[in-house]
Amino acid sequence: MNMIMEKISDWTETKKGLYFILGLSAIIKVLVLIVLSDKAINNDGLLYISAAQHFASGYFKEGLALYPMPLYPFLIAIVHFVISDWVLAARLISLVSLVLAIIPLYLISKELFNYRIAFWGCLAFALTPLPNSWVVYVTRGPVFIFFFAWAVFFALKAIRLKKPGFFLC
C-alpha cells in the first residue's frame, strides 16, 4: 500500500498524473454509462436529438427553427455518422467532453499554482458525482464546461504572457 501511495505522490509532480486522471475519469464515466444506460433521456435531450436528426437529413432551416443554437445538435449529428444510436452518440459527446475538460482544468491549476494542486484538483473533478452523472443525460452542460475551461485557459495565457492573440483562441 505504501508503494502505491509513493507512486501516486510521484505522479503529482509530473504530467503522468494528468494521464492517470484522464484514464480514471474515462473508466468511471464509462462504468456510469453502462450501469445507467437504460435511464430515459431528459426532455431537452429529445429537443437536441430532434434538431440533430433534422440537420443530418439536410433540413437545416427546420433544425434551426426547432433549436436555434446549433453547435450541440451538429455535434450529435456528426457523431451519429459513427454511432448509429442517437442517444448513445449524444451520451458519448458528454463523456468525451467531461474527460477532455480535465486537460484545461489541469493546465489552469498548474499555471496558477503547481503540479500537485493541479493533480488533486482534477482528481476531485474526475471523482465528483454530479459531472459523472451528466454522462447519461443528453445535455449541453459537458460541452459548455469543455469550451469554457479552454476559454479560461487561453484568457489566462493572454494575461500572463501579455499576448492578446490568445484571446482569439
Secondary structure, DSSP 4 states (H G I P E B T S, - for coil): -HHHHHHHHHHTTSTHHHHHHHHHHHHHHHHHHHHTTTSPPPHHHHHHHHHHHHHHHT-HHHHHHH-S--HHHHHHHHHHTTSS-HHHHHHHHHHHHHHHTHHHHHHHHHHHS-HHHHHHHHHHHHH-HHHHHGGGS--SHHHHHHHHHHHHHHHHHHHHHT-THHHH-
